[in-house]
Amino acid sequence: MPADLAVIGLGHLGLPLAQAATAAGVGTIGYDPDPRAVGELRAGRSPVEGVLPAAAVRRMTSAGFRATTDPAELGRVRTAVICAPTPLGEDRVLDLGPVDEAARTLAARLRPHTTVLLESAVHPGTTEDFLRPILEQGSGLRAGRDFHLAYAPSRLDPGNRTYGIANTPKVIGGLTPACTEAAAAFYGRITEKVVRARGPREAETVKVLETNYRHVNIALVNEMAVYCHELGVDLWDVVRCAETKPFGFHAFRPGPGVGGHGVPVDPGHLTGRGGGPGHPPRMVELAQQVNGRMPGYVAQRCAALLNEHGKSARGAQVLLLGIGYKPDVADQQGTPAGEIASRLLELGAQLSFHDPYAYRWEVRNQPVPRADAPYEAAASADLTVLLQNHHTYDLQGLTVKAQLLLDTRGATPVGAAHRL
């Protein structure tokens, strides 16, 4: 099958897109400058842990997907989607370096009438003010006249068994109406519904709104968790009752912190690369502060529980269960588990961990011992902390075995454990 699509960047965004396109019958190549990533895919394995199972990679390959490090391949497709990572720098500004590299690689081989799409998480204005000049200068072509350019925010939810790329509406915003229609024609081949934004800035800001909505609401319920604990109120029962309201309320639940590829990044979107014309809304800044305090709060609760049961955090055996950032996902991007572990180590605790999707874990550049038998480990630990409620965990059995259990997810039976 000749390649019609090039997915640039074979990470947590690019691989699922390539999988969906290949499954829809779109001839797809995946380009990544990292030979290791391409080598893993050619061997039938995902280069990013937890993004795709090996069986899915093999099915993609059988259906015609090819991974390559050869940039010349980018000049032979009609559609190119940039899915480069945009990590958050120390100054809390998105690092657009990988997008820059991908764009320059593509620009040198860009042909007229190609549709170029950006899915990477970026701040509003990036498609027009950052990506467009690189593509135009490197190709000698003009966006909107010689090639199509649009932004389409990723809406991936790893581990979600209900919604995937095919049945999640796709928002697109093109530089011109023709660009929007070209993008719609492509995404219409792999998704059931396409939603047209007025332009790329509106589409970029959709991502900001969606992720900040979650970020702010998580912060609210995290603050409620601290407040209710101080009052002796069962927050989990409060949320259970509140969510019966059929209007004006959507239930969020507290946790030990926020993680993933979207929530920790997007509060800085509006600042742009160098301060930009915008600024983060005050509510979002507050949400960042509230959620950023949760790992420390969990560590404090651990120390307090140990103290209440006549034990000191110093020298205590503490078992951490679930170190991924969400249930049933191996991805540890932004997980609060690392900071919680670091704070417990500062208190002098002796740590071990278990996660069905992780076999090695380092904190402060030191390996944390893995408990191969979590329930037996819980029986011998002074304190067990449920950080992530993976469905493989027998929570009823855990509450029976554990000497002392702190449930940060409200997943255990009522009254069977101490809850956040």
C-alpha positions, 0 to 999 in steps of 0.5 A: 500500500503506497503511503498517503500519510506521514505521522511525524513523531512516534510517541504517545500522540503519533503512535495511536494516530498511526494505528487509527489511520492504518486501521482505516485503510490509510497508507501510513508511514511513521517518521521519527529521527530516533533509530531506537524508536524505529528499531523497536517498531520494526521489531514489533514493539512499542518504543514508548511503554504502555502506548500500544501493546506489541500485538497492536504494533504487529497488526499495524505492520501487517496492515502496511504501516512502516516506521522510518528514519529516512526524511525523504519519505516525507516528500511522498505523502499527501498529508503530514501530521506533526505529533512531536512532544512539547515538554514543559521546561524548567521555566514552565514554558513549553519547549517547541524544539521538537516541533521546530525540528520536525517542521524543518525536516518536513519543510525541506521536502514539502510538496505543493498541495500537501496538507500539514497538520499539527497535533502537538500540545502548543500555546495559541498562535503557534501554528500561524506564528511559529510553524508557518514561517518555518514551513514557508521558509524551508520549502519556498511554498506559501501556506494557504496557497501552495499547501494546506495548514491546520491545527487539530488538538489531540483528544487521546485518553489513554486507557479509555475503553469507550472513546478512542480516535474513531468515535471522539469528535475531532476539532480542526482549525485551518489557516484558510477555509480551504485548509480547514476543508482539506484537514476535514477530508483527512480526519473524516477518513479516520473519525466519525465526526469532524468539528470545524473551528473558526481558525487555528488559534481557536482550535489551539485554545480548545485544548487549553480550555479542555485541559484547564477545565479538568485541571481546575475541577481537580484542584477544587475537589482536592481542596475539598478533600483537605477541608473535609478531612479537617472537618471529619466529613466523608468527602467521597460520600459528599461526591456520591450524593452531589453527582445525583444532581442532574444539572449544574454539576459534574463529579470529579474525584480527588487524588494524590496529584495530577499527571499525564501529558495534558494537565500539567502542561496546559496551565502555561499555554497562554504565556507563549514562548516568551511571555506572549500577549496573554497570561495564565488565568488566575484560577489556573495558576491557583489550580496549579498551586493546589494540585502541586501541593497534593503530593506533600499533603499525602506524605504528611497524611502518611506520617500522621497515620503512622504516628497515630498508630505508634510508629515513626515515619523514620524507619517505617516500611511503606508500600506504594501501590500504582505509580502510573498517572492513571488506572490501567496505564503504564505511562508515568508522565507527570505522575505524583508518585515520584514526589510522594516517594521522595518526600517519604524518603526525606522522612526516613521511610523505607520504600517498596512499590508494586505496579502491574505495568512497571517492573523498575522504578527509580526515585532520586536516581536510586532504584525502589525495590519492587514487591512481586507479591503485593498482598503479602508485602502489604501484610508486612509493611507498616503502611500501604498507600494506594496511589492508583487503583488499577483494576487488577488490584483486589481491593477487598483482599488488600484491605484484609491484608494491609496492616495500615492502608491509606487509599488516595483514590476512594476505591476501597470499601467504605470504612475499610481503609483511611481515605484521602 
